[in-house]
């Protein structure tokens, strides 16, 4: 866990720079995403909010935050439950906190929770979602305009 916290801290230190959303919400199969690029001192960091309706989880939404230093996902290292919970705030309301799964890659990590219909409904009707992988770390803000249509499309692919 200390290594992952160190990676998060290092990535957070790279955030001294500009933030650019690459595009709006995109859908590919059962997953919808929005990515922002943060230009840091040592190069770009790519931060992605993702919602996946995985058939293996009976289409319950997996809501995640992927933070990597390259556009392509690096080599998978380890997957485990995190000690702390990811926080998700929709329009600055009471946070959603659930048990968080953590996947570590050679170029970053992904924190994911299993959501429910209520959080998806709030995301679809909200204006902005703030996500933090762990307590005390940077909160990343993503606009929700356009999310509803891509969520519904991604959901329709889950059977």
N, C-alpha and C positions, 0 to 999 in steps of 0.2 A: 504494500500500500504506500509506503514512503517513496518508492521509486515513481509511482504514478503521480503522487502529490508533487514531487520534484518536477516531473515532466509538465504538469499543469502550471506550476509556478513559472517555469522557464517560458512556456508558451505565453503566459500572461504578461511576462516582461517584454515579449516581442510586440505587444499590442500598442506601443507608442507610435502611432501613425494614423493614417486615414482608413476609414471603413467604407467599402463599396459593395452594395448588393449586386451580384453578377446578373441576376435576372429575378423574375417573380417566381411564384410557386410552379414547380414542374412535376409531372406525374410520369412514372415509368412502372407499368404493371401495378402491383399492389402497394407501391410506395410513392409518396409525394414528399418533395423536398424543397427547401429554399437555402441557398448558400450565400454567404458574404465573404468577401476577401478583406483581410486586415493586413495592411502594409506595415510591417514591422522593421526594426533596425536590421534584422538578419534575413529579411525576405518575407514573402507573403505567408499568412496563415489562413487556412480555409475552414470556416465554421459553418456547419450545416445543421439545420433543424430538420428532422425527418419523422414521418409518420408512416408506419408500415402495417398493413392489414395482412398478417401472415397466416396462411391456411394452417400451418403447424400449431398455431395458438388459437385455433377456432375463430380466426379473424378478429380477435381482440386486438386493439391498436397497440403497437409498440411505438412509443414516443421517445425519440433519442436526440442526442446532441453529439455530433461528430466533429472533432477538432484535429486537423492534420496539417502538416507543413508542406504537403505536395498535393496536387489535384487528384492523383491516383492513391488509392488506399495501399499502405505499405504491407509488409509481411506480417501476418497474424502471429502474435506472441502468446497471449493468454486470455482466458475469459473466466470471470468469477463474479460472485456477488460482492458489492462494495460495502464497506462498513457504514458509510454515510449515504444519505438519500439525495437524489437530484431534486432541485426545486423548480417548479414551473408556475409562473404567475401569468394569468391572462387578464389584461387590462388592470393590472396592479391589485387584483382581488386577492383573497386568501390563497396562499400557495398550495399547489398540489405537491405532496411529497409521498413517494412510494419507494419500496425497496428497489434498489438500482443495480442492474447488471453492468459490468464494466468489461469492455474488450480493449486490450492493448495491442497496438500495431507498432511497427518499427518507426513510423512517422507521426504517431499521435495516439488518440484513444477515442472510444465511443462510450457514452453513458446512456443507458436505456431503461425505461420503465414500461410496465404493462398498464395501459390506461383502461378506460371504460367509456360507455356512451356519453356520460355527463361531461367528461373533459373534452371529448370530441365536439359535443354540442357547443361548449363554451368557446372552443377554438374557432368553430365555424361562424359564430356570431360575434366574435371579438374583433378588436382593432389591432392589438399587438400582444405578442407573447414574449415574456422574459424567461430565460432559462439559465440555470447555474448548475454545473455538474456536481458540485459539492458545497457545503456551507463555507462561507468565507472566500469564495472564488468569484471571479468576474461573472456578472450577469450579461447575457447576450440578448439583444432585442431583435425580434423579427416581425415585420409587418404581416398582418393576417388578411389583407385585401387579396382576393383571388384564391385563398386557401380552401374555402368551402367547396368550390367546383372541383378542384383537384382531389380533395378528400373523398368526395362522393364518387368520382371516377375510379380512384384507387380501390375504394371499398367494393365497387361493382366487379372488380377482377378477382376478389377473394371468394372462393367457392369451397 
